[in-house]
Amino acid sequence: MNSTREAQAEENKQGGEVSVVLSGCAKDDAGTVFDVLRAAFATDRASVDVPQDVTGKQPTAWVATVDVAEERVVSGPVELAAPVTLDAQGGYWAVERLRHSLAGAFAVRVVGTVSGDQEEEVRLRLASK
């Protein structure tokens, strides 16, 4: 029988990926957030994959998948020109770890949550500290 600590360790191994969507921001601020995420975790977004402007009046969103299983140290506060909306979806532990790491670089405010059986979606508002 698994103890609670063993069960949490198993969940951490299996639920370390978080889907991240950035919206409501300029491409430079999106790039800054992705730089922080790359510094803190493994991500599927390469450093050369910088956000681009999209022509037209359609809303723009940038997407990445972040593996929070191995966390690295974020160096400190990072400046944004304006607040950024970040939607994170994944297991409870993984989303909380992502939020905690982002708090090392930005002022982070939770503006909404949707809870499921094993996953949650959290909308965060990131701003300069």
TORBA-370745 format. One record per residue: residue number from 1; residue in three letters; x, y, z of N, C-alpha, C in turn. Coordinates in steps of 0.05 Angstrom, whole numbers, plus 5000, padded with zeros to 4 digits. Example, Ala and Ser with C-alpha at 12.3 -4.5 7.8 and 13.67 -1.06 7.14 Angstrom:
BEGIN
(r 1; 'ala'; (5264; 4886; 5156); (5246; 4910; 5156); (5264; 4934; 5156)),
(r 2; 'ser'; (5257; 4955; 5142); (5273; 4979; 5143); (5258; 5001; 5157)),
//
This chain:
BEGIN
(r 1; 'met'; (5017; 4976; 5000); (5000; 5000; 5000); (5018; 5025; 5000)),
(r 2; 'asn'; (5012; 5044; 4983); (5027; 5069; 4981); (5020; 5088; 5004)),
(r 3; 'ser'; (5041; 5101; 5014); (5036; 5123; 5033); (5029; 5147; 5018)),
(r 4; 'thr'; (5020; 5168; 5031); (5012; 5193; 5018); (5036; 5204; 5004)),
(r 5; 'arg'; (5059; 5204; 5016); (5084; 5215; 5004); (5091; 5200; 4979)),
(r 6; 'glu'; (5089; 5174; 4979); (5095; 5158; 4956); (5075; 5163; 4933)),
(r 7; 'ala'; (5050; 5166; 4940); (5029; 5172; 4920); (5034; 5199; 4908)),
(r 8; 'gln'; (5042; 5219; 4924); (5049; 5246; 4913); (5073; 5244; 4894)),
(r 9; 'ala'; (5093; 5229; 4902); (5117; 5226; 4885); (5110; 5214; 4859)),
(r 10; 'glu'; (5092; 5194; 4859); (5083; 5181; 4834); (5068; 5201; 4817)),
(r 11; 'glu'; (5050; 5216; 4829); (5035; 5237; 4814); (5054; 5257; 4801)),
(r 12; 'asn'; (5075; 5265; 4816); (5094; 5284; 4806); (5108; 5274; 4781)),
(r 13; 'lys'; (5115; 5248; 4781); (5129; 5236; 4758); (5111; 5236; 4734)),
(r 14; 'gln'; (5085; 5230; 4738); (5067; 5227; 4715); (5054; 5253; 4707)),
(r 15; 'gly'; (5051; 5272; 4725); (5036; 5296; 4719); (5052; 5321; 4717)),
(r 16; 'gly'; (5076; 5320; 4706); (5094; 5343; 4706); (5091; 5362; 4683)),
(r 17; 'glu'; (5073; 5356; 4664); (5070; 5374; 4641); (5047; 5393; 4645)),
(r 18; 'val'; (5052; 5418; 4637); (5032; 5439; 4639); (5030; 5452; 4612)),
(r 19; 'ser'; (5006; 5455; 4602); (5001; 5470; 4577); (4998; 5499; 4585)),
(r 20; 'val'; (5013; 5517; 4571); (5013; 5545; 4576); (5004; 5560; 4552)),
(r 21; 'val'; (4985; 5579; 4555); (4976; 5596; 4534); (4978; 5625; 4544)),
(r 22; 'leu'; (4993; 5641; 4528); (4996; 5670; 4534); (4978; 5686; 4515)),
(r 23; 'ser'; (4964; 5705; 4526); (4947; 5722; 4509); (4945; 5750; 4522)),
(r 24; 'gly'; (4933; 5768; 4507); (4929; 5795; 4517); (4955; 5810; 4523)),
(r 25; 'cys'; (4975; 5806; 4506); (5001; 5819; 4511); (5016; 5823; 4485)),
(r 26; 'ala'; (5036; 5840; 4486); (5053; 5845; 4463); (5072; 5821; 4459)),
(r 27; 'lys'; (5082; 5818; 4435); (5100; 5795; 4429); (5125; 5796; 4445)),
(r 28; 'asp'; (5135; 5820; 4452); (5160; 5822; 4468); (5155; 5812; 4496)),
(r 29; 'asp'; (5132; 5818; 4508); (5126; 5808; 4535); (5121; 5778; 4534)),
(r 30; 'ala'; (5109; 5768; 4513); (5106; 5739; 4511); (5133; 5726; 4509)),
(r 31; 'gly'; (5151; 5737; 4494); (5179; 5727; 4493); (5193; 5727; 4519)),
(r 32; 'thr'; (5188; 5748; 4535); (5200; 5750; 4562); (5190; 5728; 4580)),
(r 33; 'val'; (5164; 5723; 4579); (5152; 5701; 4596); (5163; 5674; 4587)),
(r 34; 'phe'; (5165; 5669; 4561); (5176; 5644; 4551); (5205; 5641; 4559)),
(r 35; 'asp'; (5220; 5663; 4559); (5248; 5661; 4568); (5250; 5653; 4597)),
(r 36; 'val'; (5232; 5664; 4614); (5232; 5656; 4643); (5224; 5627; 4646)),
(r 37; 'leu'; (5204; 5618; 4631); (5196; 5590; 4632); (5218; 5571; 4623)),
(r 38; 'arg'; (5233; 5579; 4602); (5255; 5562; 4592); (5278; 5561; 4613)),
(r 39; 'ala'; (5282; 5584; 4627); (5303; 5584; 4647); (5296; 5566; 4671)),
(r 40; 'ala'; (5270; 5564; 4677); (5261; 5550; 4701); (5256; 5520; 4696)),
(r 41; 'phe'; (5247; 5513; 4671); (5239; 5486; 4665); (5246; 5478; 4636)),
(r 42; 'ala'; (5243; 5452; 4631); (5245; 5443; 4603); (5218; 5450; 4589)),
(r 43; 'thr'; (5220; 5459; 4565); (5197; 5467; 4550); (5200; 5459; 4520)),
(r 44; 'asp'; (5178; 5457; 4507); (5179; 5449; 4478); (5183; 5474; 4460)),
(r 45; 'arg'; (5186; 5497; 4472); (5190; 5522; 4457); (5219; 5529; 4456)),
(r 46; 'ala'; (5232; 5526; 4434); (5261; 5533; 4431); (5266; 5563; 4433)),
(r 47; 'ser'; (5290; 5570; 4441); (5296; 5599; 4444); (5294; 5614; 4418)),
(r 48; 'val'; (5297; 5600; 4396); (5295; 5614; 4370); (5266; 5616; 4361)),
(r 49; 'asp'; (5248; 5604; 4375); (5219; 5605; 4368); (5207; 5628; 4383)),
(r 50; 'val'; (5212; 5652; 4373); (5202; 5677; 4386); (5174; 5684; 4376)),
(r 51; 'pro'; (5158; 5695; 4394); (5131; 5703; 4386); (5132; 5724; 4363)),
(r 52; 'gln'; (5114; 5721; 4344); (5112; 5739; 4321); (5086; 5754; 4322)),
(r 53; 'asp'; (5085; 5778; 4310); (5060; 5792; 4307); (5044; 5778; 4285)),
(r 54; 'val'; (5018; 5779; 4288); (4999; 5767; 4268); (4984; 5790; 4256)),
(r 55; 'thr'; (4981; 5790; 4230); (4966; 5812; 4218); (4936; 5807; 4221)),
(r 56; 'gly'; (4921; 5829; 4220); (4893; 5827; 4223); (4884; 5834; 4251)),
(r 57; 'lys'; (4858; 5832; 4256); (4848; 5840; 4282); (4840; 5817; 4300)),
(r 58; 'gln'; (4849; 5793; 4293); (4843; 5770; 4309); (4860; 5769; 4334)),
(r 59; 'pro'; (4849; 5759; 4356); (4865; 5756; 4380); (4889; 5737; 4376)),
(r 60; 'thr'; (4911; 5743; 4389); (4935; 5727; 4386); (4941; 5712; 4412)),
(r 61; 'ala'; (4948; 5687; 4410); (4955; 5671; 4433); (4980; 5655; 4425)),
(r 62; 'trp'; (4998; 5652; 4445); (5023; 5636; 4441); (5022; 5613; 4460)),
(r 63; 'val'; (5031; 5589; 4451); (5028; 5565; 4466); (5054; 5551; 4470)),
(r 64; 'ala'; (5057; 5538; 4494); (5080; 5521; 4500); (5072; 5499; 4519)),
(r 65; 'thr'; (5087; 5478; 4519); (5084; 5456; 4539); (5109; 5457; 4556)),
(r 66; 'val'; (5105; 5458; 4582); (5126; 5460; 4602); (5127; 5435; 4619)),
(r 67; 'asp'; (5151; 5424; 4623); (5154; 5401; 4640); (5166; 5411; 4666)),
(r 68; 'val'; (5150; 5411; 4687); (5159; 5422; 4713); (5171; 5402; 4732)),
(r 69; 'ala'; (5177; 5378; 4721); (5188; 5357; 4738); (5215; 5365; 4750)),
(r 70; 'glu'; (5231; 5379; 4735); (5257; 5388; 4745); (5258; 5418; 4744)),
(r 71; 'glu'; (5257; 5430; 4767); (5257; 5460; 4769); (5285; 5471; 4772)),
(r 72; 'arg'; (5291; 5492; 4757); (5316; 5506; 4760); (5310; 5533; 4773)),
(r 73; 'val'; (5331; 5547; 4782); (5327; 5572; 4796); (5322; 5595; 4776)),
(r 74; 'val'; (5302; 5611; 4782); (5297; 5635; 4766); (5313; 5657; 4780)),
(r 75; 'ser'; (5327; 5673; 4764); (5347; 5692; 4775); (5335; 5715; 4791)),
(r 76; 'gly'; (5311; 5723; 4786); (5299; 5745; 4801); (5278; 5759; 4784)),
(r 77; 'pro'; (5270; 5783; 4793); (5248; 5798; 4780); (5256; 5804; 4751)),
(r 78; 'val'; (5235; 5803; 4734); (5238; 5809; 4705); (5217; 5830; 4698)),
(r 79; 'glu'; (5224; 5849; 4681); (5206; 5871; 4674); (5188; 5863; 4650)),
(r 80; 'leu'; (5163; 5870; 4652); (5144; 5868; 4630); (5134; 5896; 4623)),
(r 81; 'ala'; (5129; 5902; 4598); (5119; 5928; 4590); (5090; 5931; 4600)),
(r 82; 'ala'; (5075; 5909; 4600); (5047; 5910; 4609); (5040; 5882; 4620)),
(r 83; 'pro'; (5019; 5880; 4636); (5011; 5854; 4646); (5005; 5833; 4624)),
(r 84; 'val'; (5010; 5808; 4631); (5006; 5786; 4612); (4987; 5766; 4625)),
(r 85; 'thr'; (4968; 5756; 4608); (4950; 5735; 4617); (4962; 5708; 4610)),
(r 86; 'leu'; (4964; 5690; 4629); (4975; 5663; 4625); (4954; 5643; 4634)),
(r 87; 'asp'; (4946; 5625; 4617); (4928; 5603; 4624); (4945; 5578; 4626)),
(r 88; 'ala'; (4944; 5565; 4649); (4959; 5540; 4653); (4940; 5517; 4659)),
(r 89; 'gln'; (4945; 5494; 4645); (4928; 5471; 4649); (4946; 5447; 4654)),
(r 90; 'gly'; (4940; 5432; 4675); (4955; 5408; 4682); (4947; 5398; 4709)),
(r 91; 'gly'; (4962; 5379; 4719); (4956; 5368; 4746); (4960; 5389; 4767)),
(r 92; 'tyr'; (4946; 5385; 4789); (4946; 5405; 4811); (4975; 5412; 4820)),
(r 93; 'trp'; (4991; 5392; 4825); (5018; 5396; 4834); (5034; 5411; 4813)),
(r 94; 'ala'; (5031; 5403; 4788); (5047; 5416; 4766); (5040; 5445; 4762)),
(r 95; 'val'; (5014; 5451; 4762); (5005; 5479; 4759); (5015; 5496; 4782)),
(r 96; 'glu'; (5014; 5486; 4806); (5023; 5501; 4830); (5053; 5506; 4828)),
(r 97; 'arg'; (5068; 5486; 4820); (5097; 5489; 4817); (5104; 5510; 4796)),
(r 98; 'leu'; (5089; 5511; 4774); (5093; 5531; 4754); (5087; 5559; 4765)),
(r 99; 'arg'; (5065; 5561; 4779); (5057; 5587; 4791); (5078; 5597; 4811)),
(r 100; 'his'; (5087; 5579; 4827); (5107; 5586; 4847); (5133; 5595; 4834)),
(r 101; 'ser'; (5142; 5582; 4813); (5166; 5590; 4799); (5163; 5617; 4786)),
(r 102; 'leu'; (5140; 5622; 4773); (5135; 5648; 4760); (5136; 5670; 4781)),
(r 103; 'ala'; (5128; 5664; 4805); (5127; 5685; 4826); (5155; 5695; 4833)),
(r 104; 'gly'; (5176; 5680; 4826); (5203; 5689; 4830); (5211; 5712; 4811)),
(r 105; 'ala'; (5197; 5713; 4788); (5204; 5733; 4767); (5183; 5755; 4764)),
(r 106; 'phe'; (5158; 5748; 4770); (5136; 5767; 4766); (5118; 5769; 4790)),
(r 107; 'ala'; (5102; 5790; 4791); (5080; 5792; 4809); (5058; 5775; 4797)),
(r 108; 'val'; (5049; 5754; 4811); (5030; 5735; 4800); (5004; 5737; 4815)),
(r 109; 'arg'; (4982; 5740; 4800); (4955; 5740; 4813); (4938; 5720; 4799)),
(r 110; 'val'; (4925; 5703; 4815); (4906; 5683; 4804); (4879; 5698; 4799)),
(r 111; 'val'; (4870; 5697; 4774); (4845; 5711; 4768); (4822; 5692; 4761)),
(r 112; 'gly'; (4828; 5666; 4760); (4807; 5646; 4755); (4818; 5618; 4756)),
(r 113; 'thr'; (4800; 5600; 4764); (4808; 5571; 4764); (4784; 5554; 4756)),
(r 114; 'val'; (4790; 5532; 4743); (4770; 5512; 4737); (4782; 5485; 4746)),
(r 115; 'ser'; (4769; 5472; 4764); (4780; 5447; 4776); (4766; 5423; 4764)),
(r 116; 'gly'; (4783; 5403; 4759); (4773; 5377; 4749); (4780; 5356; 4769)),
(r 117; 'asp'; (4776; 5331; 4761); (4782; 5308; 4778); (4812; 5306; 4784)),
(r 118; 'gln'; (4828; 5308; 4763); (4857; 5305; 4766); (4873; 5328; 4754)),
(r 119; 'glu'; (4860; 5347; 4742); (4873; 5370; 4730); (4858; 5395; 4737)),
(r 120; 'glu'; (4872; 5417; 4734); (4860; 5443; 4737); (4870; 5462; 4715)),
(r 121; 'glu'; (4854; 5483; 4710); (4862; 5504; 4693); (4862; 5529; 4710)),
(r 122; 'val'; (4884; 5544; 4708); (4886; 5569; 4724); (4893; 5592; 4706)),
(r 123; 'arg'; (4879; 5614; 4709); (4886; 5638; 4694); (4902; 5656; 4713)),
(r 124; 'leu'; (4926; 5664; 4704); (4944; 5681; 4720); (4947; 5707; 4706)),
(r 125; 'arg'; (4951; 5728; 4722); (4958; 5754; 4711); (4986; 5760; 4720)),
(r 126; 'leu'; (5005; 5762; 4702); (5033; 5767; 4708); (5039; 5797; 4703)),
(r 127; 'ala'; (5053; 5809; 4722); (5061; 5837; 4719); (5089; 5840; 4731)),
(r 128; 'ser'; (5102; 5862; 4726); (5128; 5867; 4737); (5125; 5871; 4767)),
(r 129; 'lys'; (5146; 5862; 4782); (5146; 5865; 4811); (5151; 5893; 4819)),
//
